[in-house]
Amino acid sequence: MRVLTIRVMTVDDAFRVAMADASRAMNGDFIGAELVFPTVEQLAKTMLAPNRWQIIKAMEGEPAVSIRELSRTVKRDFRGVYNDVQALLSGGVLDKEGDKIVLPYDRIHIEFNSDDAAA
């Protein structure tokens, strides 16, 4: 099962984690897929806006689709879905396969603390 772990942490903390992960990877350990956001607000803006989360949920476990097919699935206009897909691609949540898009994870795990919102 391919899991995307999403965390909220400061840039300094993210750098320390990346250095530790690099050391583990050099020893042959599996690191996994991870995205880091500097604030809860940035996480929410990139992924958790209702329309974007709707796209993520609609794509879970599904094969690659065109944006036009996805817009029909979520029953939204093409332009809005296109803009949301571009943000999710830029954020590293979705991938492209040719002219189609795919959610390459079986599961998304999000972790942050309530005091991360104050950062």
RAQUIBEL-V789542 format. One record per run of one state. SS is the DSSP state (alpha for helix, beta for strand, coil for the rest). FROM is the first residue (numbers start at 0). TO is the last residue. Records with the same first field share a line. If there is no record, write none. Layout:
SS: FROM-TO / FROM-TO
//
This chain:
coil: 0-1 / 8-9 / 26-31 / 37-38 / 48-48 / 59-63 / 65-65 / 73-76 / 90-93 / 97-98 / 102-105 / 111-112 / 118-118
beta: 2-7 / 32-36 / 64-64 / 94-96 / 99-101 / 106-110
alpha: 10-25 / 39-47 / 49-58 / 66-72 / 77-89 / 113-117
//
